[in-house]
Structures are given as C-alpha cells and as structure tokens.
Amino acid sequence: MTPLFDPWWLPVIFAGLMGLAILLYVILDGYDLGVGMLTRLETGANRDLMIASIGPFWDANETWLVLGIGLLLVAFPVAHGLILTQLYLPVALMLIALILRGVSFEFRAKAAPGHRQRWDDAFFAGSLLAALCQGYMLGAYVLGFDQSLASVLFCLLAALGLVAGYLFVGACWLVYKVEGELQKRAVRWAQVTLWATALAMAVISIATPLLSTRIFDRWFHLPEIIALLPIPIAAATLFVGLAIFLRRPLREGDALSWVPLATAGILFALGFVGIAYSFYPYLIADRLDIWQAAAAPESLTIILVGALVVLPVILGYSILAHWIFRGKATHLSYE
C-alpha cells in the first residue's frame, strides 16, 4: 500500500540543520580555538586579555558541536554508527583536547602565579590538538574514510589547513575585540594566516579531485562546473579584498574592526557550501545518501518538532551573549 504521507523532504531538512550546526561550530568555536593557539605568541597581561576576549563565549560555542552530533545520531543513525566507527580515535582525542581546554581555562584563573604557565600550556595544547583532530576528520570524511597512504597524507594536510584557518579567524576575532598594540599585532597575525589559509584551501582544492573520481566529475563536467564556479571566484575576491583591507592604518575606536571577522565567516561558509555541493545527496561518499541513512519518517517528524524548539533557543542565546558582551574585551576577573 502506498503511504499517504511520504515526507521525502524530511532528510533534506535534517541534513540542512546538521550542516548549519556544524558550520556555526566551525566559525564560532573556530575563533576561540584560534585564540587559544595564538596565546602562545603573547605573555602576561596580553595573554590574559586574549583569553578574556573569548571567556563569555567559548563554552556556548561548543554547544553547536553537540547539536550537530546529536542531529546526526537521531536523524541519521546508520551514518552516525559508520562515521564514528571510522573516526573513533580522532574523535576520542578531540574530546580529550576539549576537556583539557575547559579545565585549563578555569584553573588558570585560580592557580598560583607560579603554576599558571602550566595551565596556559595546557590551554594551547588542547586548542591545537582539537583543531588538528577536526581537520584530520574532515579530510577522512571527504575521501570516504579511505585508508591508503595518499589519503592519510591528505588528512594530515587537511589537519594543518584547518589549523591555519582557525588561526586566521582567531586573529580576526582579536582585531575586533581588542585594541592598542595587541590589536596591531592581531592585524599582523591575520595578514600572515590569511595567506596561509588561502594556500591551504587552494592545495586541498587541487588534491581533492585528484584523489576522488566522483568529486572530479562533479567539479569539472558540464553543467556542474558552471554551478560551482562562483564559489572559488567569490573566495579569491574576498581573500584579495581582505588583504587590502588589513593594510589600512588602524584608528582608535575603528568602527570597521568587525570586517575581517565577518569576511572570515563568509570564507568558511563558502568552503562549507563547496563541500556540501560536492557531496549531495550523499552523507557518506559513494556509500550512503541522506534518504538511505535517515530514520523513519514518523521519528523524523517528532524529532523535527524538538529541533525547531532547541535550535532557536541555542541561536538566540548565542546572539544574546554576543550582544551583551559586545565591544572591546576587558580583563577577565573571578573576584
């Protein structure tokens, strides 16, 4: 008997919601992971101010990761099992790194002066390890968890590329949130990491179609290439435009200090759209599409109601937190 209600669009909606959660996580937690790695370049009051700039936001930013994985579990349980089985070790290392970051963030503020450096080192190590693991997982996912030597090298390249991207968005965050000499240093970090990120994206974009026949066909055959072409053109334009913008002299109370951060967010979104375009309709490359991986329509309908309640709450909280703590950062105090 043909079902009266066949919501084929439910898996598409959940794929979109999951993608949105992951994209927001990469942008939002990306800047605080980047700041965590950049703290290695400063000491004393400047390092404290850098950490204070992410203090009200870092834990809420990680909520998007929880939401993304939660949606994968409940909406695409088959894919959840396959993905986490293949990525068990990097996922475990990432969770250890995120725990290390959280513990060190809290303990460094209460540790004796002689012990603070150790917690600062732990905060840096946790930030770096989390970024490397996420980049490695991204590379493995793009290649469908292939275990060949070339694929492993690609995953390592993706890990380094994501570290560069996080450093870039972290530097842009500091341009927006701090001022004075530290802001000038953040501009120099953004200038360097901007081109490191551009290079990483270019190299990965070249390597990906060479290692995946399906992606090569999706990128370079007509009419698909016409649909994809605006993405690299827009990304190249933004990279050049931001490089020019960062060369302008800083002014006290610069009203345009948000521009680098917003541009970095758009660049990350363009990269994400490129990945989504390359994969659709697959959830796991060449193995499982979103309809094959989806839970039963009845389950998805119930879950959708909950998702439409939870998602605005998390989004609203994030917006409210950034609005309340808008403006330049001040030194974090637990007194």
Stockholm file with secondary structure:
# STOCKHOLM 1.0

chainA/1-335         MTPLFDPWWLPVIFAGLMGLAILLYVILDGYDLGVGMLTRLETGANRDLMIASIGPFWDANETWLVLGIGLLLVAFPVAHGLILTQLYLPVALMLIALILRGVSFEFRAKAAPGHRQRWDDAFFAGSLLAALCQGYMLGAYVLGFDQSLASVLFCLLAALGLVAGYLFVGACWLVYKVEGELQKRAVRWAQVTLWATALAMAVISIATPLLSTRIFDRWFHLPEIIALLPIPIAAATLFVGLAIFLRRPLREGDALSWVPLATAGILFALGFVGIAYSFYPYLIADRLDIWQAAAAPESLTIILVGALVVLPVILGYSILAHWIFRGKATHLSYE
#=GR chainA/1-335 SS CCCSCCCTHHHHHHHHHHHHHHHHHHHHHHHHHHHHHHGGGCCHHHHHHHHHHHTTTHHHHTHHHHHHHHHHHHHCHHHHHHHHHHTHHHHHHHHHHHHHHHHHHHHHTTSCHHHHHHHHHHHHHHHHHHHHHHHHHHHHHHTTTCCSHHHHHHHHHHHHHHHHHHHHHHHHHHHHHCCTHHHHHHHHHHHHHHHHHHHHHHHHHHHHHHHCHHHHHHHHSTTHHHHHTHHHHHHHHHHHHHHHHHTSCCCTTCTTTTHHHHHHHHHHHHHHHHHHHHHTTEEETTTEEHHHHCCCHHHHHHHHHHHHHHHHHHHHHHHHHHHHTCSSCCCCCCC
#=GC SS_cons         CCCSCCCTHHHHHHHHHHHHHHHHHHHHHHHHHHHHHHGGGCCHHHHHHHHHHHTTTHHHHTHHHHHHHHHHHHHCHHHHHHHHHHTHHHHHHHHHHHHHHHHHHHHHTTSCHHHHHHHHHHHHHHHHHHHHHHHHHHHHHHTTTCCSHHHHHHHHHHHHHHHHHHHHHHHHHHHHHCCTHHHHHHHHHHHHHHHHHHHHHHHHHHHHHHHCHHHHHHHHSTTHHHHHTHHHHHHHHHHHHHHHHHTSCCCTTCTTTTHHHHHHHHHHHHHHHHHHHHHTTEEETTTEEHHHHCCCHHHHHHHHHHHHHHHHHHHHHHHHHHHHTCSSCCCCCCC
//
